[in-house]
Structures are given as structure tokens and as C-alpha cells.
Amino acid sequence: MCLAVPLKIVSVDGKRAVGEAAGLSQTIRVDFIPDIQPGDYVMVHAGFAIQKLTQQQAEENLACIQEAIDAL
């Protein structure tokens, strides 16, 4: 099963960016998202940002993921 995870963009360098969530950071590709800026939220799948999100959307997604983890 594959899971897309919302990350907040911390820095951008060309087609690469660093995103973070829950204190963890990851280098990702942002080829598919035009005009990405630090502070933006994106949905990441397989190391690629695939969709821009609002902060509210990202927080709701992260809360759902945390709820699933807590249920285990």
C-alpha cells in the first residue's frame, strides 16, 4: 500500500525542496508544482510533491494519519 503524506516546504533549490512534518524532514522533488515557496504545504508521494494543499487541508490529513497510528 502506498501513502501520500502532507509536508510543509522548508526550502527550495530548483526542482528539489526540503519538506517537514512532525519534526522529520525529507528532500523531495517539486517538478509538478509551479511556483513552490517555503511555507507552502504539499502532498508527497514516492518522493514527489503531487499537489499543493492549504494549511488546513494538510493539518486535517496529518490528524487522520495520527489517528490511524494511534489506533494501532
Backbone as JSON, one array per atom type, in Angstrom:
{
  "sequence": "MCLAVPLKIVSVDGKRAVGEAAGLSQTIRVDFIPDIQPGDYVMVHAGFAIQKLTQQQAEENLACIQEAIDAL",
  "N": [[0.84, -1.18, 0.0], [0.52, 2.21, -0.78], [1.19, 5.49, 0.44], [0.36, 8.86, 0.51], [1.77, 11.78, 1.88], [1.31, 14.78, 3.7], [3.5, 17.57, 3.61], [5.28, 20.39, 4.92], [6.85, 22.91, 3.13], [10.19, 23.72, 3.56], [12.54, 24.67, 2.39], [13.62, 25.58, -0.93], [15.29, 24.49, -3.81], [15.79, 24.85, -6.92], [14.47, 22.17, -8.66], [14.24, 20.64, -6.45], [13.29, 20.26, -3.03], [13.07, 20.8, 0.51], [10.99, 19.28, 2.75], [8.92, 19.19, 5.7], [7.42, 17.43, 8.44], [5.98, 16.71, 11.54], [8.42, 17.04, 12.85], [10.26, 15.68, 11.31], [12.33, 15.7, 8.43], [12.5, 15.74, 4.81], [14.03, 15.38, 1.66], [12.6, 16.3, -1.34], [11.17, 16.04, -4.68], [9.97, 18.67, -6.72], [8.92, 18.99, -9.23], [6.35, 18.96, -10.41], [4.88, 21.0, -9.31], [4.24, 24.24, -9.82], [5.83, 27.36, -9.02], [6.49, 26.92, -6.27], [6.96, 27.67, -2.84], [8.83, 28.33, 0.21], [7.06, 27.5, 3.14], [4.73, 26.75, 1.9], [2.34, 24.07, 1.65], [2.41, 20.68, 0.68], [1.26, 17.65, -0.89], [2.91, 14.63, -0.72], [4.14, 11.95, -2.58], [5.92, 9.03, -3.04], [8.31, 10.47, -3.0], [7.83, 12.7, -4.56], [6.31, 15.87, -4.84], [2.94, 16.13, -5.31], [0.65, 17.62, -5.23], [-0.55, 20.81, -4.28], [-1.48, 22.01, -1.07], [-3.79, 23.57, 1.24], [-3.03, 25.03, 4.44], [-4.9, 24.14, 6.31], [-5.97, 21.84, 5.04], [-3.67, 20.23, 5.02], [-3.17, 19.93, 7.79], [-5.51, 18.57, 8.57], [-5.19, 16.17, 7.14], [-2.81, 15.19, 8.32], [-3.72, 14.84, 10.92], [-5.56, 12.76, 10.55], [-3.82, 10.71, 9.75], [-2.31, 10.47, 12.12], [-4.33, 9.62, 13.83], [-4.88, 7.07, 12.78], [-2.42, 5.82, 13.31], [-2.43, 5.92, 16.12], [-4.53, 4.2, 16.61], [-3.48, 1.73, 16.18]],
  "CA": [[0.0, 0.0, 0.0], [1.26, 3.47, -0.85], [0.55, 6.55, 1.19], [0.85, 10.22, 0.28], [1.87, 12.46, 3.17], [1.48, 16.23, 3.57], [4.7, 18.17, 4.2], [5.44, 21.84, 4.79], [8.1, 23.21, 2.45], [11.12, 24.5, 4.36], [13.44, 25.36, 1.47], [13.5, 25.17, -2.32], [16.5, 24.65, -4.61], [15.46, 24.34, -8.24], [13.4, 21.16, -8.67], [14.29, 19.91, -5.18], [12.89, 21.03, -1.86], [13.04, 20.09, 1.78], [9.7, 19.38, 3.41], [8.93, 18.61, 7.04], [6.19, 17.16, 9.19], [6.2, 16.02, 12.81], [9.82, 17.11, 13.23], [11.1, 14.94, 10.37], [12.44, 16.39, 7.14], [12.77, 14.89, 3.67], [14.26, 16.04, 0.39], [11.6, 15.84, -2.3], [11.15, 16.69, -5.98], [8.8, 19.54, -6.87], [8.77, 19.2, -10.67], [4.95, 19.08, -10.82], [4.23, 22.1, -8.61], [4.84, 25.52, -10.21], [5.91, 28.48, -8.06], [6.51, 26.44, -4.89], [7.69, 28.57, -1.95], [8.87, 27.92, 1.62], [5.8, 27.77, 3.84], [3.64, 26.05, 1.21], [2.09, 22.67, 2.01], [2.24, 19.82, -0.48], [1.06, 16.22, -0.7], [4.09, 13.97, -1.27], [4.01, 10.51, -2.84], [7.12, 8.45, -3.65], [9.36, 11.48, -3.11], [7.42, 13.8, -5.43], [5.15, 16.69, -4.47], [1.96, 15.9, -6.36], [-0.47, 18.55, -5.12], [-0.44, 21.86, -3.27], [-2.57, 21.98, -0.1], [-3.86, 24.66, 2.2], [-2.57, 24.61, 5.76], [-6.0, 23.4, 6.93], [-6.01, 20.52, 4.43], [-2.5, 19.48, 5.49], [-3.38, 19.59, 9.2], [-6.55, 17.54, 8.63], [-4.58, 14.92, 6.68], [-1.88, 14.73, 9.34], [-4.52, 14.37, 12.06], [-6.09, 11.44, 10.18], [-2.7, 9.76, 9.81], [-2.01, 10.24, 13.53], [-5.43, 8.83, 14.38], [-4.66, 5.69, 12.35], [-1.27, 5.31, 14.06], [-2.86, 5.73, 17.5], [-5.45, 3.07, 16.66], [-2.69, 0.51, 16.15]],
  "C": [[0.88, 1.23, 0.0], [0.47, 4.55, -0.14], [1.18, 7.88, 0.8], [0.76, 10.96, 1.61], [2.03, 13.96, 2.94], [2.75, 16.69, 4.28], [4.65, 19.67, 4.0], [6.81, 22.1, 4.17], [8.95, 24.15, 3.32], [12.06, 25.3, 3.47], [13.27, 24.78, 0.07], [14.82, 25.46, -3.03], [16.25, 24.03, -5.98], [14.27, 23.4, -8.19], [13.41, 20.3, -7.42], [13.87, 20.85, -4.06], [13.04, 20.16, -0.63], [11.68, 20.36, 2.4], [9.78, 18.75, 4.79], [7.53, 18.43, 7.58], [6.58, 16.38, 10.44], [7.67, 15.98, 13.19], [10.77, 16.34, 12.33], [11.15, 15.69, 9.05], [12.85, 15.41, 6.05], [13.03, 15.77, 2.46], [13.31, 15.43, -0.63], [11.8, 16.56, -3.63], [9.87, 17.49, -6.09], [8.54, 19.89, -8.33], [7.34, 19.54, -11.08], [4.22, 20.28, -10.21], [4.9, 23.42, -9.01], [4.83, 26.52, -9.04], [5.84, 28.03, -6.6], [7.4, 27.36, -4.05], [7.78, 27.98, -0.55], [7.59, 28.37, 2.33], [4.6, 27.13, 3.18], [3.52, 24.62, 1.76], [1.83, 21.88, 0.75], [1.96, 18.39, -0.04], [2.21, 15.52, -1.42], [3.83, 12.47, -1.4], [5.27, 10.06, -3.57], [8.2, 9.5, -3.91], [9.04, 12.66, -4.0], [6.24, 14.55, -4.82], [4.15, 16.58, -5.62], [0.78, 16.87, -6.33], [-0.16, 19.57, -4.04], [-1.67, 21.79, -2.38], [-2.63, 23.29, 0.67], [-3.34, 24.14, 3.53], [-3.64, 23.76, 6.44], [-6.08, 21.99, 6.36], [-4.86, 19.64, 4.94], [-2.7, 19.03, 6.94], [-4.45, 18.51, 9.36], [-6.0, 16.18, 8.21], [-3.64, 14.35, 7.73], [-2.62, 14.2, 10.57], [-5.11, 12.99, 11.77], [-5.0, 10.37, 10.23], [-2.37, 9.43, 11.26], [-3.08, 9.39, 14.19], [-5.26, 7.34, 14.01], [-3.49, 5.06, 13.1], [-1.68, 5.01, 15.5], [-3.78, 4.52, 17.64], [-4.71, 1.73, 16.65], [-2.28, 0.17, 17.55]]
}
